[in-house]
Amino acid sequence: MSRTVIVPDFGDSGARYQEVEVAEPGEPGYPTPALPEGDPWAPAVNQARAEIEAARPDAYLANDPYADLEPEAGL
């Protein structure tokens, strides 16, 4: 299930905002690429990306420098 975020709409729809889908693990398009700082959608999309990554059960392993090492016997 993807996450929906609200972003500014600069098109001809007449709406001020539109919905954008940010892919979650197991969905096509995951991980959604980060948007550059100058992009008006960046705050909403990049925040959703960060929340999705933080919610992953194995997210703590991504920052662990020893994540790929096997534990030593006898510890």
C-alpha positions in Angstrom: 0.0 0.0 0.0 1.5 3.3 -1.0 1.5 6.5 1.0 -0.4 9.5 -0.3 1.1 13.0 0.3 -0.4 16.3 -0.6 1.7 18.6 -2.8 1.2 21.9 -4.6 -0.6 21.6 -7.9 0.8 23.9 -10.6 -1.3 22.5 -13.4 -4.5 23.7 -15.1 -6.8 21.7 -12.9 -7.8 24.7 -10.8 -6.9 22.9 -7.6 -4.3 24.3 -5.2 -3.0 20.8 -4.2 -2.9 17.3 -5.6 -2.1 13.9 -4.2 1.1 12.0 -5.0 1.8 8.4 -4.2 5.1 7.4 -2.5 5.9 3.7 -2.8 6.3 1.6 0.3 8.4 -1.7 0.6 7.1 -4.4 -1.7 5.5 -2.1 -4.2 6.7 -1.3 -7.7 8.7 1.9 -7.7 10.1 1.4 -4.2 12.2 3.2 -3.1 10.7 6.4 -4.4 13.6 8.6 -5.4 14.4 11.6 -3.2 13.6 15.0 -4.7 16.1 17.8 -4.9 15.8 20.6 -2.4 14.6 23.2 -5.0 11.6 21.0 -6.0 8.4 22.4 -4.5 7.2 18.8 -3.8 10.5 17.9 -2.0 9.4 18.7 1.6 6.3 16.5 1.4 7.7 13.6 -0.6 11.1 13.5 1.1 9.4 13.5 4.6 7.1 10.6 3.5 10.2 8.7 2.3 11.9 9.2 5.6 8.9 8.1 7.6 8.5 5.0 5.4 12.2 4.1 5.9 12.0 4.7 9.7 9.0 2.4 10.0 10.7 -0.6 8.4 11.4 -3.4 10.9 15.0 -3.7 9.6 15.6 0.1 9.4 17.9 0.1 12.4 20.3 -2.1 10.4 20.9 0.5 7.7 22.9 2.7 10.1 24.7 -0.1 11.9 28.3 -0.3 10.7 28.4 -3.9 12.0 25.1 -5.1 10.4 26.7 -7.4 7.9 29.1 -9.1 10.4 28.2 -12.3 12.1 28.2 -12.3 15.9 31.3 -13.8 17.6 30.8 -17.1 19.4 30.9 -16.9 23.2 29.8 -13.3 23.6 
